[in-house]
């Protein structure tokens, strides 16, 4: 049994399309807590987080918006995850992907405190490897992995505690990378398992290779699951749809492999925009995937209609 600690992160500041702040409520309505309890886990819902007072924050890139809000969310989320980890497995309910600036910082601080390395599995259509200085859109949900890896340009943010080495980061399902991100990624050793790799090698081999490294290092594993990891045909409730994502079966296989590894120590569920959903379809799918990560087997899955 795992103590699952739900942390609502109604954060919308990392991008410009409103709606992600409704994500935590949608997960609750879709029965996340009830589903986890049905699998024998304890659930502690700590409610929705609120950030502290905003402080002045500047960036040389005029495209960047909502910087002060995103910095405040980063600080609040880092503290929330850091304090939750000793008590169980924090599951952060987003909220746009800028929340990972804080959640992974909190996990990194805890890992440093207990003397274990932190690993990151980034399940996303995008590499999110911009810095505030390189982003053209100004959307800070495209910057978390750069912050986590220790890239410069984040002067407005708290220094990242113990940046995660490139070899400890695995991008999975990538299919949209900007030229500036691609140039930066070519200079480091982050494992980039884009959809071409997954088409050629399948889901299992590259994921097991990464999990084997985590296990060999006695590492903690933070998983950040973006709705756009999934193909928009099955998960429409995201503002950054990219065709060619993982299928229902592939996504569940990823989650079941993660469960079997026993390595996951923290989880993000991000970029769910209920305003764009089809009668809760995407929210229910994300809950179902979380159930697979927490032990539900394929033959336990109920048959149901999307109606």
N, C-alpha and C positions, 0 to 999 in steps of 0.2 A: 504494500500500500504506500502511496506517495501523498504527501500533503501538498495539494495544488493551491497556490496562492494567486488569486485573480487580482490584477491591478488594472483598473480602467485608465486609459490615457486618451482623453478626448482632444487630441491635438490635430489642428488643421493648418498650423502656421507654416508647414514645410512645403506647401504647394498652394496653388491659387484656386482650385476647384472645391467649393465648400461641400461638406457632407461627411468627411471622415470622422468628425467629432461625434457623430451618431453611432460609430462603430461599436463602442463598448456596450451600449444599450442593446444593439442588434444581436450581439453574441449572447447576452443574457436572455433575451427573448427567444432566441433559437435553442436555448436549453443547454448551454455549455456546462454549467454547474451540475445540473441533473444528469447529464451524460457521463461526466467524470465520476459522480457518485455511484452510478449504476455499474461502473467498472471496478468498484471497491475502493476508490480513492477518497481521501478526505478533501474537502474543499473549503477554503477560507477566502471569502470575497472581501477584499479591503476597500471596495468602492472605487469611485473615480478620483483620480489624483487631481490636484490643482497646483499650478505653479505659484511661486512666490512673487514678491514685488519685482517689477521690471527695472532694470538698470540701463543706463545709456550703453549702447553697443554700436560700434562703427565698423564699416567694411569699405575698402577702397573700390570694390566693384559696385557700381551704382545699380546693377540689376538685382542685387540681393534684397529681399524683402523679409519683413517679420523677423529680423535678426534678434532683437531683444526678447521677443516671445519665445523663440526657439532656444535661445540660451537658457532662459528661465525653465523651460520644460526639461532641457537636458539635465540641469542641476537637480530638479525634483525627481526625475525618473532614476537618475544614478543613485540617489539616496534610497529611493523606494526599493530598487532591486538589490542593492547592497545589503539592506537590512532584512529583506525577505529571504535571501539565499540560505542563511543558517537555519531557517525554519522549514524550508521545503523547496518546491520547484515553482518559481514565479512565472506566471503566464501573463504577459502584458497585452491588453486588449486595445488595439489602436483603432483610429488614429493613423496618421500618415507615417511614412517610414523614417521621417526625421526623429521619431521617438527612439530609434536605435542608437542615436548619438548618446542618449542617456542610459538606456538599458544595458548596452554592452560596456559602457564605462563603469556602471555599478557592478557588473559581473567581473570585470577586470580587476576592480579594486578588491573585491572579495577573494578572487583567485590569488592575488598578490598576498593578501593577509594570511591565507592558509598554505601558501607555498606550492601551489599547483599551477601549471600553465593553462591558459585559456585558449580554446579553439572556437572558430566561428564558421558555421554553415549558413551561407547566404542563398536562400531559395527565392529567386527573383528573376524577372525578365531583364533587369538593368543592373549594371555593375555598381552604380552609386559611388563612383570613385572620383567625382569632382571635388574640388575644394571651393570655399566661398569665393576665391579669386578667379577660378577657372569657369564657373558655371555661367552659361549664357542666359538661361531661363531665370536665374536667381532663386530657384526652388531648392531649399536646403534639404528636402528629402532625397536629393541626389548626391549627398555628401557623406553619409555615415561611414562607409567603408574606408574612405580616405582618412577620416578622423581616427578611426579605430586603428588603422595601420601606421599612424604617426606622421602623416604628411603635413607640411607646413601650410599656413594660410588660415588657421583657426584661432587667431589671436584673441578674438572676442569670447571664445569658449574657455571653460576651465581646462587646464592641461590634462590630456588623456592619461589616466593612470596605467603605467606599464603597457605601452602600445603593443598590439598583438603582432607577432612576427608574420611576415608574408606567408611563410610555410605553414602557418597554423590557420590560414583562411582558405576556405573553399567556396567558390561561386558555382552555383548549380542551376542550370536552366536558363543561362544568360542568352539573350538574343537581341539586345539593343544597347549599343555602346557608342558614345560620342567620340569624335576624333581625339579630343584632349584627354579623355579617359583612356582610350586605347594606347596613346603614346605613353602615358604614365604607367599603365599596367605592363607594358613591354619592358619596363625598367625594374620590375620586381618579380618575385617568384610565387605570386598568388596563383593557386590552381583554378583555372577558368574552364569549367565544364559547361560549354555552351550547348545549344541544342544540336549542333553538328556532332559534337563529341557523343552526346547521348544517343543520337540516331545511329552512330557507327558502333559504339561500344555497349549500348544499353544502359539502363539505370544502375544495375547492381555493381558492376566491376568498379567504376570510378568512385561510387559512394563507399563501398566496402574498403577500398584502398585508403580513403581518407579516415574512415572510422578506425581502421587498424592503427593509423598513426596516433590518433587520439588515445586509444587504449594503451598503446605502448608507452606513451608519455604520462600516463595516469592523469590525463587532462580533464578539465571541465569543458563542456560543449554547450555553447549558446547557439540556438537555432532561430533564425529570423525568417519567417514565412510571409512573403508578400502575396496578396491575392493574384497579382499578375504573373506569378510563377505558373499559374494554371492557364490553360487556353481560355480565351474569352467566351468561347462557345458554351463552356460549362460554368464560368465564373464571370458574369458580366459586370458585377458591382465594383468597378475600379476605374479611376479616371485616366489610367495610363495603359490601356489595353494594347497588347502586342500579339498579333496572330502567331500561331505555331507553338503555343505553350504545352505544358505537360497535360496528358489526358487524365481522366478520372482514375484509371487503373495505375498509370505511372505514379501519380501523386500518392495514392494509397500505398504503393509499394515502397516509396521513399519513407513514408511514415512508419510502416511496419518494420523496415530495416532499422530505423532509428530506435524503435521500441526494443527490438531484439538485442541491439547493442548495449542497452542499459546505460548509455553515456550522457544523455541529454540532461543538463542541469538548469537550463532556463530557456524560455520560449517567447518569441514575439509573434503576434498575429496582426498584420498591418495592411493598410490601404483599403480596408473594406469601406465602401461608400454606400450605405443603405439606400440613399436617394436614387442610385443607379441600378438597384437590384430588381430582380423579377420575383416578387412575392416571397422574398427571403431566401431565394434559392442559393445564392452565394454564401450567405451567413450559415445556412444549414450545412453546406458542403465543407466550410472551414471548421465547423464544429465536428463534423464527421471525420475529417482528417486529424484533428486533435485527438479524437477518440482512438484512431488507429495508432497514433504515436504513443498513446497511453495504454495500449494493450488490446483493443478490440480487434478480433481476427475477421478475415473476410467472410467466413461462414456465419459470423454473428451479426452481420449487417442486415437490418430490416429492409424489406421491400416497401417502397413507398412511391407515391406520385409526386410530381412537382406542382400539382394543382393545389 
